[in-house]
Amino acid sequence: MLATSLDDLKARADKLAELIAAVTPTVKTEVRSSQSYLGSGSLPTEAIASFELLVFRPRRSASELARRLRLDEACIFGRIQEDRVRLDVRTLTDEQLPQIAAALGRIAK
């Protein structure tokens, strides 16, 4: 995951946004450049460039959307910032993208 190119990460984020749009028009997305932090606590200040997908639903808080994602059968964890759920695509595999889109389709109703 550390060696994934920025071009591949951007393509992954765009693909996830497309899949989500196909299953639910009520969930909005935005692709943004971001930084991933290495070490999960051991090196929290070491950052590398990445892309993230911002996920939101009008009239629903990011906290509620994140809670529903965690409780879904797919058990998806994201980060909340500026009232958006953020999914760092560096931590996702291409095989997981349809599962994430399906989860958003289930919880967006």
C-alpha contacts under 8 A as a table, 3 or more apart, distances in Angstrom:
res1	aa1	res2	aa2	distance
1	M	4	T	5.42
1	M	90	R	6.12
1	M	91	T	6.75
2	L	90	R	7.54
4	T	8	D	6.51
4	T	9	L	6.83
4	T	90	R	7.39
5	S	8	D	5.21
5	S	9	L	6.29
6	L	9	L	4.93
6	L	10	K	6.05
6	L	49	A	7.41
6	L	50	S	6.39
6	L	51	F	7.54
7	D	10	K	5.18
7	D	11	A	6.20
8	D	11	A	5.05
8	D	12	R	6.10
9	L	12	R	4.98
9	L	13	A	6.19
9	L	50	S	6.74
9	L	51	F	6.05
9	L	89	V	6.32
9	L	90	R	6.39
10	K	13	A	5.12
10	K	14	D	6.15
10	K	31	V	7.88
10	K	51	F	6.05
11	A	14	D	5.09
11	A	15	K	6.05
12	R	15	K	5.08
12	R	16	L	6.20
12	R	89	V	6.73
12	R	94	D	6.84
13	A	16	L	5.17
13	A	17	A	6.25
13	A	31	V	6.28
13	A	51	F	6.82
13	A	52	E	6.60
13	A	53	L	5.98
13	A	89	V	6.10
14	D	17	A	5.10
14	D	18	E	6.28
14	D	31	V	6.81
15	K	18	E	5.07
15	K	19	L	6.21
15	K	97	L	7.82
16	L	19	L	5.09
16	L	20	I	6.17
16	L	53	L	7.96
16	L	97	L	5.67
16	L	98	P	7.55
16	L	100	I	7.99
16	L	101	A	6.94
17	A	20	I	5.21
17	A	21	A	6.18
17	A	29	T	6.07
17	A	30	E	7.42
17	A	31	V	7.65
17	A	53	L	7.34
18	E	21	A	5.12
18	E	22	A	6.24
19	L	22	A	5.13
19	L	23	V	6.58
19	L	97	L	7.63
19	L	98	P	6.71
19	L	101	A	5.76
20	I	23	V	5.35
20	I	24	T	6.08
20	I	25	P	7.94
20	I	27	V	7.39
20	I	101	A	4.65
20	I	102	A	7.51
20	I	104	L	6.98
20	I	105	G	7.27
21	A	24	T	5.44
21	A	25	P	5.59
21	A	27	V	7.29
21	A	28	K	7.55
22	A	25	P	7.22
23	V	101	A	6.87
23	V	102	A	6.90
23	V	104	L	7.97
23	V	105	G	5.46
24	T	27	V	6.02
24	T	104	L	7.41
24	T	105	G	5.29
24	T	108	A	7.08
25	P	28	K	7.25
26	T	57	R	6.19
26	T	58	P	7.59
26	T	108	A	6.70
27	V	55	V	6.85
27	V	56	F	5.77
27	V	57	R	4.76
27	V	58	P	7.68
27	V	104	L	7.49
27	V	108	A	6.71
28	K	55	V	5.85
28	K	56	F	5.31
28	K	57	R	5.89
28	K	58	P	7.96
29	T	53	L	6.49
29	T	54	L	5.36
29	T	55	V	4.68
29	T	56	F	6.44
30	E	53	L	5.69
30	E	54	L	5.04
30	E	55	V	6.82
31	V	51	F	7.00
31	V	52	E	5.93
31	V	53	L	4.69
31	V	54	L	6.28
32	R	51	F	5.67
32	R	52	E	5.48
32	R	53	L	6.40
32	R	54	L	7.41
33	S	49	A	7.38
33	S	50	S	5.92
33	S	51	F	4.33
33	S	52	E	6.23
34	S	49	A	6.01
34	S	50	S	5.01
34	S	51	F	5.01
34	S	52	E	6.09
35	Q	47	A	5.84
35	Q	48	I	5.39
35	Q	49	A	4.56
35	Q	50	S	5.02
35	Q	51	F	7.16
36	S	47	A	5.45
36	S	48	I	5.37
36	S	49	A	6.30
36	S	50	S	5.96
36	S	88	D	7.36
36	S	90	R	7.56
37	Y	40	S	7.31
37	Y	43	L	7.67
37	Y	44	P	5.71
37	Y	45	T	6.56
37	Y	46	E	5.61
37	Y	47	A	4.46
37	Y	48	I	6.51
38	L	41	G	7.87
38	L	42	S	7.90
38	L	43	L	5.79
38	L	44	P	5.88
38	L	45	T	7.45
38	L	46	E	5.51
38	L	47	A	6.19
38	L	48	I	7.67
39	G	42	S	4.85
39	G	43	L	4.63
39	G	44	P	5.95
39	G	46	E	7.78
40	S	43	L	6.82
40	S	44	P	6.28
41	G	44	P	5.09
43	L	46	E	5.69
44	P	47	A	7.69
50	S	88	D	7.31
50	S	89	V	7.46
50	S	90	R	6.32
51	F	88	D	6.15
51	F	89	V	6.05
51	F	90	R	7.04
52	E	86	R	6.18
52	E	87	L	5.29
52	E	88	D	4.29
52	E	89	V	5.52
52	E	90	R	7.93
53	L	86	R	5.61
53	L	87	L	5.16
53	L	88	D	6.55
53	L	89	V	7.12
54	L	84	R	5.89
54	L	85	V	5.65
54	L	86	R	4.57
54	L	87	L	6.53
55	V	84	R	5.85
55	V	85	V	5.11
55	V	86	R	6.22
55	V	87	L	7.76
56	F	60	R	7.67
56	F	61	S	7.86
56	F	62	A	6.53
56	F	65	L	7.42
56	F	83	D	7.89
56	F	84	R	5.55
56	F	85	V	6.42
57	R	60	R	5.55
57	R	61	S	7.54
57	R	62	A	7.93
57	R	65	L	7.71
57	R	108	A	7.83
58	P	61	S	7.97
60	R	64	E	6.63
60	R	65	L	6.92
61	S	64	E	5.26
61	S	65	L	6.35
61	S	83	D	6.63
62	A	65	L	5.02
62	A	66	A	5.93
62	A	80	I	6.59
62	A	83	D	5.05
62	A	84	R	5.19
62	A	85	V	5.64
63	S	66	A	5.14
63	S	67	R	6.04
63	S	80	I	7.30
63	S	83	D	7.69
63	S	85	V	7.91
64	E	67	R	5.03
64	E	68	R	6.20
65	L	68	R	5.19
65	L	69	L	6.23
65	L	85	V	7.37
65	L	107	I	7.93
66	A	69	L	5.05
66	A	70	R	6.21
66	A	77	F	7.04
66	A	78	G	6.71
66	A	80	I	7.71
66	A	85	V	6.36
67	R	70	R	5.16
67	R	71	L	6.22
68	R	71	L	5.10
68	R	72	D	6.01
68	R	107	I	6.37
69	L	72	D	5.19
69	L	74	A	7.57
69	L	75	C	6.07
69	L	76	I	5.17
69	L	77	F	6.81
69	L	103	A	6.95
69	L	104	L	7.24
69	L	107	I	7.25
70	R	74	A	7.68
70	R	75	C	4.51
70	R	76	I	4.93
70	R	77	F	5.68
71	L	74	A	7.94
71	L	75	C	5.79
71	L	76	I	7.90
72	D	75	C	5.19
72	D	76	I	7.34
72	D	103	A	6.60
72	D	107	I	7.60
73	E	103	A	7.67
74	A	99	Q	6.83
74	A	100	I	7.12
74	A	103	A	6.43
76	I	100	I	7.32
77	F	87	L	7.85
78	G	85	V	5.89
78	G	86	R	5.42
78	G	87	L	5.11
78	G	88	D	7.65
79	R	85	V	5.62
79	R	86	R	5.04
79	R	87	L	6.67
80	I	83	D	6.32
80	I	84	R	5.54
80	I	85	V	4.65
80	I	86	R	5.96
81	Q	84	R	5.51
81	Q	85	V	6.74
81	Q	86	R	7.20
88	D	91	T	5.87
88	D	92	L	7.29
89	V	92	L	4.99
89	V	93	T	7.74
90	R	93	T	7.89
92	L	96	Q	6.47
92	L	97	L	7.50
93	T	96	Q	5.36
93	T	97	L	7.00
94	D	97	L	5.52
95	E	98	P	6.91
95	E	99	Q	7.87
96	Q	99	Q	5.29
96	Q	100	I	6.33
97	L	100	I	5.20
97	L	101	A	6.28
98	P	101	A	5.09
98	P	102	A	6.04
99	Q	102	A	5.06
99	Q	103	A	6.16
100	I	103	A	5.07
100	I	104	L	6.34
101	A	104	L	5.15
101	A	105	G	6.22
102	A	105	G	4.92
102	A	106	R	6.26
103	A	106	R	5.08
103	A	107	I	6.27
104	L	107	I	5.23
104	L	108	A	5.79
105	G	108	A	5.42
105	G	109	K	7.16
106	R	109	K	6.35
